[in-house]
Amino acid sequence: MKYIFVSLILIFCSCSNEKIVQLPEISNSNITEVIDVSAAYLFYNETVADSVELNRKNLIGTTNWLVNVDKRLTLNQAIPKIKFLQDKKRNAEMHKNEAAKNYYTCHDTSISNLGFIEFTDVIYRDWIPGESIPKLDSSNHPATIGYQFDGSIRILNPDTEAMHFETTLEELTEHLKTMDSLNDVIHLNFDRSISFQQYISLKSKLAKFKFKHAKIANEEFIFN
C-alpha cells in the first residue's frame, strides 16, 4: 500500500482503540517521505509501572515498516519488542521483500510533520560494561560513543590524548569531526534506562553528520 502524509494526530493514534503514541522529536530529518509502508506501535502506559504494549497486527511483511515508539519508553522497555519485530522480518520464509526497510517514525519539528530514521541493519546486543566490545574486522582505529543514564555522552577514543572523556549531546558534533579524521569505525552503546527520546536524539545527530572516513557500526550495545 502507498503512504500518504497525514496529520500527526492520526499517526499518534491506533485506529482500533485510540491509544496515544507520543512520537520522539527530531529536527531537519534526512528522510521525510516513505512509500509502500505498514506500521507497528509501541505504547506507553503511565498508569502501570514498566508497561509497554506492542501492536503489530497491521504489519505486512513485504512493505517498509514504520515503527512508532512512544518517546517516554525506556530502551529496557522498547528494545526487546523492537528486536522481536526485526527477527520476524529477517526470519520470514514467505512473502519476503529484501528491499523493504525499517524506519522509526518521528515528529520533525522543523517542518511540523513526520521524519524518519532508518534502522534496517541495526543489530541490538546486550553488553556488560567491562567486557570488550568486538571490533569490526576492518577496524584498526575504533572509537566508542556511550549514552549514559544521566544524559551525558562518554567518548572512548584510543587515538586521542584525551582517551576517555565526557561531553554533551549539544557539543558532540565538534567531537565527531575529530573522530571522523582519526577513526574508521565508531561503536555506539546506550544505558538501557535512557528514554527512547534520548536514543533518537543521538541517532538523529549522527544521521545528519556527513562522515567522510569513519562509519557507524551496525551493532549497538545496550548496557545496565
C-alpha positions in Angstrom: 0.0 0.0 0.0 1.1 3.6 -0.6 2.0 6.0 2.2 0.3 9.4 2.0 1.1 12.1 4.6 -1.5 12.6 7.2 -1.7 14.8 10.2 0.3 13.9 13.3 -2.8 13.0 15.3 -3.6 10.1 13.0 -0.1 8.7 13.4 -0.3 9.2 17.2 -3.5 7.1 17.4 -4.1 3.4 17.0 -7.3 3.1 14.9 -8.6 0.2 17.0 -8.7 1.7 20.4 -7.4 5.3 20.1 -4.3 4.7 22.3 -1.8 7.5 22.2 1.8 7.3 21.0 3.9 10.3 21.7 6.5 10.3 18.9 10.1 11.2 19.6 11.0 14.7 18.3 13.8 15.5 15.8 14.7 18.4 13.5 15.7 18.5 9.9 15.4 14.8 9.2 17.2 13.4 6.2 14.1 11.3 5.4 10.7 12.9 5.2 8.8 10.5 3.0 8.5 6.8 2.8 6.2 4.9 0.4 4.7 1.4 0.5 4.5 1.1 4.3 2.8 -0.6 7.1 3.0 0.3 10.8 3.6 -1.1 14.3 3.1 0.8 17.5 4.8 0.6 20.9 2.5 2.1 23.6 3.4 3.6 26.9 1.0 3.1 29.8 1.7 5.7 32.5 -0.8 4.1 34.9 1.1 0.7 35.1 4.8 0.5 36.0 7.0 -0.7 33.2 4.0 -1.2 31.0 4.7 -1.5 27.2 2.3 -2.9 24.6 3.2 -3.8 21.0 0.5 -3.6 18.3 1.8 -5.2 15.1 -1.4 -6.6 13.6 -1.3 -4.2 10.6 2.3 -5.1 9.5 2.7 -6.5 6.1 6.0 -8.4 5.6 6.7 -7.1 2.0 6.4 -3.4 2.9 8.6 -0.9 4.5 7.9 -0.9 8.2 7.2 2.2 10.2 7.8 1.5 13.9 6.1 4.1 16.1 7.7 4.1 19.6 6.4 6.2 22.4 9.2 8.6 23.4 8.6 8.0 27.1 9.5 4.4 27.0 13.0 3.4 28.2 15.3 1.3 26.0 14.8 -1.5 28.5 11.1 -1.5 27.6 11.3 -0.8 23.9 14.3 -2.7 22.6 13.1 -6.3 23.3 9.9 -5.5 21.3 11.9 -3.9 18.5 14.2 -7.0 18.3 11.1 -9.2 18.1 9.9 -7.2 15.1 13.3 -7.4 13.5 13.5 -11.1 13.9 10.1 -11.6 12.5 11.0 -9.8 9.3 14.6 -11.2 9.0 13.4 -14.8 9.5 10.4 -14.7 7.3 10.4 -17.5 4.8 7.3 -16.4 2.7 6.2 -13.1 1.3 9.6 -11.6 1.9 10.9 -8.4 0.2 14.7 -8.0 0.5 14.4 -4.3 -0.5 12.0 -3.4 2.3 13.4 -1.3 5.1 12.6 -0.5 8.7 12.1 3.1 10.0 11.4 4.8 13.3 8.7 7.4 12.9 9.4 10.8 14.5 7.9 14.2 14.7 10.1 16.6 12.7 9.6 19.9 14.5 11.4 21.8 11.7 8.5 21.0 9.2 5.7 20.2 11.7 5.3 16.9 10.0 6.9 13.4 10.0 10.5 12.5 9.7 12.1 9.0 9.7 15.2 7.3 10.9 16.2 4.0 9.2 17.3 1.1 11.4 17.1 -1.8 9.0 20.6 -3.1 9.5 20.9 -2.2 13.2 21.7 -5.2 15.5 20.9 -4.7 19.1 23.1 -6.6 21.6 23.2 -6.7 25.4 26.6 -5.7 26.9 28.1 -5.8 30.3 30.5 -2.9 31.0 34.0 -4.2 31.4 33.6 -6.7 28.6 35.4 -5.8 25.4 33.3 -4.6 22.5 34.1 -6.7 19.4 35.8 -4.7 16.7 34.8 -4.9 13.0 37.3 -7.0 11.0 38.3 -3.9 9.1 38.6 -1.6 12.1 42.1 -0.6 13.1 41.1 2.6 14.8 37.8 2.1 16.6 36.1 4.6 19.0 33.1 4.3 21.2 30.2 6.8 21.9 28.2 5.9 25.0 24.9 7.5 26.2 24.8 7.4 30.0 21.8 7.3 32.3 22.4 10.9 33.4 22.2 12.2 29.8 26.0 12.6 29.4 27.9 11.4 26.4 31.0 9.3 27.1 33.6 9.0 24.4 36.4 6.4 24.4 38.9 7.1 21.7 42.3 5.4 21.9 43.6 7.6 19.1 43.5 10.8 21.0 45.4 12.1 24.1 42.1 12.6 26.0 41.3 8.9 25.5 38.3 8.9 27.8 36.1 11.9 28.5 32.5 13.1 28.8 30.6 15.7 26.7 27.0 16.7 25.9 24.8 15.9 23.0 24.9 19.6 22.0 28.7 19.6 21.8 29.0 16.2 20.1 29.3 17.5 16.6 32.7 19.0 17.2 34.0 15.7 18.6 32.5 13.9 15.6 34.8 15.9 13.3 37.8 14.8 15.2 36.6 11.2 15.3 35.9 11.2 11.6 39.5 12.2 10.9 41.1 9.6 13.3 38.8 6.6 13.4 37.5 4.1 10.8 34.6 2.8 12.9 32.5 4.2 15.8 30.6 1.9 18.1 27.5 3.0 20.0 26.4 1.9 23.4 23.4 3.0 25.4 22.3 2.8 29.0 19.1 0.8 29.0 17.5 3.2 31.4 17.6 6.2 29.0 14.3 7.2 27.2 13.6 6.4 23.6 13.6 10.2 23.0 17.2 10.4 24.2 18.1 7.5 22.0 16.5 9.0 18.9 18.2 12.4 19.6 21.6 10.9 19.4 20.7 8.8 16.3 19.3 11.8 14.6 22.5 13.8 15.2 24.6 11.0 13.8 22.4 10.6 10.8 22.8 14.3 9.9 26.6 14.3 10.3 28.4 13.8 7.0 31.1 11.2 7.7 33.9 11.2 5.2 36.1 8.4 6.6 34.5 6.8 9.7 31.4 4.6 9.7 28.9 3.8 12.5 28.9 0.1 13.3 25.7 -1.7 12.8 25.9 -3.4 16.2 24.6 -1.2 19.0 25.2 -2.3 22.6 22.6 -1.9 25.4 24.1 -2.0 28.9 22.9 -1.8 32.5 
